[in-house]
Amino acid sequence: MPPAAPSVPDESDEQVNLGCLTGFIGFRLRRIQIHLSRAFSERTQSYNLRSGALSALAIIEGNPGISQSIVAREIGMDTSAAVALLDELEQRGWIERKRLAQDRRRYAIHATDLGRTILAELCAILMETENAPLQSLSPHELLMFNHVLDKIYANCFSLEEE
């Protein structure tokens, strides 16, 4: 009878030391973002969302009449990529663009009723997706975590504008 093959440890459960990355938030935040993004994408495949679509729709809905360039800035896209995204959202009937009478080169962008409905559906899925990993935090820790993230976010983007 041949000797039994040595068992191979299951690598999926193996804890990895992050080395010098342990103290850096960017690496950990990026890994968390990738995890959340994949989970959200899996649950929203039927919407056939393009990168930035949810962010753009949420910003437009929250800022009726916003310009294309401000949407691009806020979602972190260059203007030409953002215009292509906005073209797609408009074709889907989720947003509408209206030329400004005082400046015919600019548009005021608004979410449509359909866009607001889709946004509500997507935000519900997003909330469920984010709630799963946040279950390990107490209500106090969650408030503190959000407060700290808001401070970091504000600091990062106030520095960009200087």
The 8 nearest C-alpha neighbors of each residue, nearest first, counted from 0:
[[1, 2, 3, 4, 5, 6, 7, 8],
 [2, 0, 3, 4, 5, 6, 7, 8],
 [3, 1, 4, 0, 5, 6, 7, 8],
 [4, 2, 5, 1, 6, 0, 7, 8],
 [3, 5, 6, 2, 1, 7, 0, 8],
 [6, 4, 3, 7, 2, 8, 1, 9],
 [7, 5, 4, 8, 3, 9, 2, 10],
 [6, 8, 5, 9, 10, 4, 11, 3],
 [7, 9, 10, 6, 13, 12, 11, 5],
 [8, 10, 11, 12, 7, 13, 6, 14],
 [11, 9, 13, 12, 8, 7, 14, 15],
 [10, 12, 9, 13, 14, 8, 15, 7],
 [13, 11, 10, 9, 14, 8, 15, 7],
 [12, 14, 10, 11, 15, 9, 8, 16],
 [15, 13, 12, 16, 11, 10, 17, 9],
 [16, 14, 17, 13, 18, 12, 10, 11],
 [15, 17, 18, 14, 21, 20, 19, 13],
 [18, 16, 21, 20, 15, 19, 22, 14],
 [19, 17, 20, 16, 21, 15, 22, 23],
 [18, 20, 21, 17, 22, 23, 16, 26],
 [21, 19, 23, 17, 18, 22, 26, 27],
 [22, 20, 17, 19, 23, 18, 16, 27],
 [21, 23, 20, 24, 19, 18, 17, 27],
 [24, 22, 20, 25, 21, 26, 27, 19],
 [23, 25, 27, 26, 28, 22, 21, 20],
 [26, 24, 28, 27, 23, 29, 30, 20],
 [25, 27, 29, 24, 28, 23, 30, 20],
 [26, 28, 30, 24, 29, 25, 31, 23],
 [29, 27, 31, 25, 30, 26, 24, 32],
 [28, 30, 32, 26, 27, 31, 25, 33],
 [31, 29, 33, 27, 32, 28, 34, 26],
 [30, 32, 28, 34, 29, 33, 35, 27],
 [31, 33, 29, 35, 30, 34, 36, 28],
 [34, 32, 36, 30, 31, 35, 37, 29],
 [33, 35, 31, 37, 32, 36, 30, 38],
 [36, 34, 38, 32, 37, 33, 39, 31],
 [35, 37, 33, 39, 38, 34, 32, 40],
 [38, 36, 40, 34, 39, 35, 33, 41],
 [37, 39, 35, 41, 36, 40, 34, 42],
 [38, 40, 36, 42, 37, 41, 35, 128],
 [41, 39, 37, 43, 42, 38, 44, 36],
 [40, 42, 38, 39, 43, 44, 37, 36],
 [41, 43, 39, 40, 44, 38, 124, 45],
 [44, 42, 40, 45, 46, 41, 39, 47],
 [45, 43, 47, 46, 41, 40, 42, 48],
 [44, 46, 43, 47, 42, 48, 41, 40],
 [47, 45, 44, 48, 43, 117, 121, 49],
 [48, 46, 44, 45, 49, 43, 40, 50],
 [49, 47, 46, 52, 50, 44, 43, 53],
 [48, 50, 52, 51, 47, 84, 53, 87],
 [51, 49, 52, 48, 53, 84, 54, 55],
 [50, 52, 54, 53, 55, 49, 74, 84],
 [53, 51, 55, 54, 49, 50, 56, 48],
 [52, 54, 56, 55, 51, 57, 118, 121],
 [55, 53, 57, 51, 52, 56, 58, 74],
 [54, 56, 52, 58, 57, 53, 51, 59],
 [55, 57, 59, 53, 54, 58, 60, 52],
 [56, 58, 60, 54, 59, 55, 53, 61],
 [59, 57, 61, 55, 60, 56, 62, 54],
 [60, 58, 62, 56, 61, 57, 63, 109],
 [61, 59, 57, 110, 58, 62, 63, 56],
 [60, 62, 58, 59, 57, 63, 56, 110],
 [63, 61, 59, 60, 65, 58, 64, 109],
 [64, 62, 109, 65, 59, 60, 61, 108],
 [63, 65, 107, 108, 109, 62, 66, 59],
 [66, 64, 108, 107, 63, 62, 59, 69],
 [65, 67, 107, 69, 68, 106, 108, 70],
 [68, 66, 70, 69, 71, 65, 106, 82],
 [67, 69, 71, 70, 66, 78, 72, 81],
 [68, 70, 72, 71, 66, 67, 73, 65],
 [69, 71, 67, 73, 68, 72, 74, 55],
 [72, 70, 68, 76, 81, 69, 74, 78],
 [73, 71, 69, 75, 70, 74, 68, 76],
 [72, 74, 70, 75, 71, 69, 76, 58],
 [73, 75, 71, 72, 76, 70, 54, 55],
 [74, 76, 72, 73, 71, 77, 70, 51],
 [77, 75, 71, 74, 81, 78, 72, 80],
 [76, 78, 80, 79, 71, 81, 75, 72],
 [77, 79, 81, 71, 80, 82, 68, 76],
 [78, 80, 82, 81, 77, 83, 76, 71],
 [81, 79, 83, 82, 78, 77, 76, 84],
 [80, 82, 84, 78, 71, 83, 79, 76],
 [81, 83, 85, 79, 84, 80, 86, 78],
 [84, 82, 86, 80, 81, 85, 87, 79],
 [85, 83, 81, 87, 82, 86, 88, 80],
 [84, 86, 88, 82, 87, 83, 89, 81],
 [87, 85, 83, 89, 84, 88, 82, 90],
 [86, 88, 90, 84, 85, 89, 91, 83],
 [89, 87, 85, 91, 93, 90, 86, 94],
 [88, 90, 94, 92, 86, 87, 91, 95],
 [91, 89, 87, 92, 88, 86, 93, 94],
 [92, 90, 88, 89, 93, 87, 94, 114],
 [91, 93, 89, 90, 94, 88, 113, 114],
 [114, 94, 92, 111, 88, 91, 113, 89],
 [95, 93, 110, 89, 111, 109, 92, 88],
 [96, 94, 109, 89, 108, 110, 111, 97],
 [95, 97, 108, 107, 106, 109, 98, 94],
 [96, 98, 107, 106, 99, 108, 95, 109],
 [99, 97, 106, 103, 105, 107, 100, 96],
 [98, 100, 102, 103, 101, 106, 105, 97],
 [99, 101, 102, 103, 98, 105, 97, 106],
 [100, 102, 99, 103, 98, 105, 104, 106],
 [103, 101, 99, 104, 100, 105, 98, 106],
 [102, 104, 99, 105, 98, 100, 101, 106],
 [105, 103, 102, 106, 98, 99, 101, 100],
 [106, 104, 103, 102, 98, 99, 107, 66],
 [105, 107, 98, 97, 99, 96, 66, 108],
 [106, 108, 64, 97, 66, 65, 96, 98],
 [107, 109, 96, 64, 65, 95, 106, 66],
 [110, 108, 63, 95, 94, 64, 59, 111],
 [111, 109, 94, 60, 114, 93, 59, 115],
 [110, 112, 114, 94, 113, 93, 115, 109],
 [111, 113, 115, 114, 116, 110, 93, 94],
 [112, 114, 116, 111, 115, 93, 117, 92],
 [93, 115, 113, 111, 117, 112, 110, 116],
 [114, 116, 118, 112, 113, 117, 119, 111],
 [117, 115, 113, 119, 114, 118, 112, 120],
 [118, 116, 114, 120, 119, 115, 121, 113],
 [117, 119, 115, 121, 120, 116, 122, 114],
 [118, 120, 122, 116, 117, 121, 115, 123],
 [121, 119, 117, 123, 118, 122, 116, 124],
 [122, 120, 118, 124, 123, 119, 125, 117],
 [121, 123, 125, 119, 124, 120, 118, 126],
 [124, 122, 126, 120, 125, 121, 119, 127],
 [125, 123, 121, 127, 122, 126, 128, 120],
 [124, 126, 122, 128, 123, 127, 121, 129],
 [127, 125, 123, 129, 128, 124, 130, 122],
 [128, 126, 130, 124, 125, 129, 123, 131],
 [129, 127, 125, 126, 130, 131, 39, 124],
 [130, 128, 126, 127, 131, 125, 132, 133],
 [129, 131, 133, 127, 128, 132, 126, 134],
 [130, 132, 133, 129, 134, 128, 127, 135],
 [133, 131, 134, 130, 129, 135, 128, 136],
 [132, 134, 130, 135, 131, 136, 129, 141],
 [135, 133, 136, 132, 131, 130, 137, 129],
 [134, 136, 133, 132, 137, 131, 141, 140],
 [137, 135, 134, 140, 133, 141, 138, 139],
 [136, 138, 140, 139, 141, 135, 134, 133],
 [139, 137, 141, 140, 142, 136, 143, 134],
 [140, 138, 142, 137, 141, 143, 136, 144],
 [141, 139, 143, 137, 142, 138, 136, 144],
 [140, 142, 144, 138, 143, 139, 136, 137],
 [143, 141, 139, 145, 140, 144, 146, 138],
 [142, 144, 146, 140, 141, 145, 147, 139],
 [145, 143, 141, 147, 146, 142, 140, 148],
 [146, 144, 148, 142, 147, 143, 149, 141],
 [145, 147, 143, 149, 144, 148, 142, 150],
 [146, 148, 150, 144, 149, 145, 143, 151],
 [147, 149, 145, 151, 150, 146, 152, 144],
 [150, 148, 152, 146, 147, 151, 145, 153],
 [151, 149, 147, 153, 148, 152, 154, 146],
 [150, 152, 154, 148, 153, 149, 155, 147],
 [151, 153, 149, 155, 150, 154, 148, 156],
 [154, 152, 150, 156, 151, 155, 157, 149],
 [153, 155, 151, 157, 152, 156, 150, 158],
 [156, 154, 152, 158, 153, 157, 151, 159],
 [155, 157, 159, 158, 153, 154, 152, 160],
 [156, 158, 154, 160, 159, 155, 153, 161],
 [157, 159, 156, 155, 161, 160, 154, 153],
 [160, 158, 156, 157, 161, 155, 154, 153],
 [159, 161, 157, 158, 156, 155, 154, 72],
 [160, 158, 159, 157, 156, 155, 154, 153]]
